Amino acid sequence: MINYIRIDHVHVTVPPGEEHKAQQFYANVLGFENMSRAKELSDSSGYWFKVADIEFHIDTKGNVAKGRQHFALEISNLKEARSHLEANDVTIMEQTLILGRQRFMFEDPWGNRIEFLEFDK
């Protein structure tokens, strides 16, 4: 059993050269609050926003690997979830370590990426 807490973030992509227009749209039209990205990812491009208690990340399709678009779910039992997925033949994709959280990604059978994360206590 996987213990879900909430959606943590959504990551979308825009065409190369459109990231600044996208930043303006999400900040000025939709009212998303600009935020700093995790320092471990500071060398990547794009923008991060806060909307309610969810983060929203945008980047260009040219700067991220195919399939990088994803949503992330915060859970409270990451080790057990990993074991459950592996027992069901799901391949785990390790991710860059970010201070204060453990995380990994995987793909559903149709190639959609999903990230599971658990914040350190």
TATARA-V660397 format. One record per backbone hydrogen bond with DSSP energy under -1.0 kcal/mol. NH is the residue of the N-H (numbers start at 1). CO is the residue of the C=O. E is the energy in kcal/mol with one decimal. If there is no record, write none. Layout:
nh = {NH/NH}
co = {CO/CO}
e = {E/E}
This chain:
nh = {4/5/6/8/10/11/12/14/18/22/23/24/25/26/27/28/29/30/32/33/35/41/42/44/47/49/50/51/54/55/56/57/58/59/61/63/68/70/72/73/74/75/76/81/82/83/84/85/86/87/89/90/93/101/102/104/105/106/108/111/114/115/116/117/118/120}
co = {2/74/74/72/55/70/57/59/15/18/19/20/21/22/23/24/25/25/26/50/48/38/39/41/58/56/33/54/51/8/49/10/47/12/14/60/65/11/9/115/6/117/3/77/78/79/80/81/82/83/86/85/105/98/118/116/93/114/112/108/106/71/104/73/102/100}
e = {-1.0/-2.9/-1.2/-2.6/-1.6/-3.0/-2.7/-2.2/-2.0/-2.6/-2.3/-2.1/-2.5/-2.8/-2.4/-2.9/-1.6/-2.1/-3.0/-2.4/-2.2/-2.2/-1.4/-1.9/-1.7/-2.1/-2.6/-3.0/-2.2/-2.8/-2.1/-3.1/-2.7/-1.3/-2.3/-1.2/-2.0/-1.3/-3.1/-3.0/-2.8/-2.7/-2.0/-2.5/-2.7/-2.3/-2.5/-2.7/-2.8/-2.3/-1.7/-2.2/-3.5/-1.8/-2.7/-1.9/-2.6/-2.0/-2.4/-2.1/-2.7/-2.3/-2.4/-2.1/-2.5/-2.7}
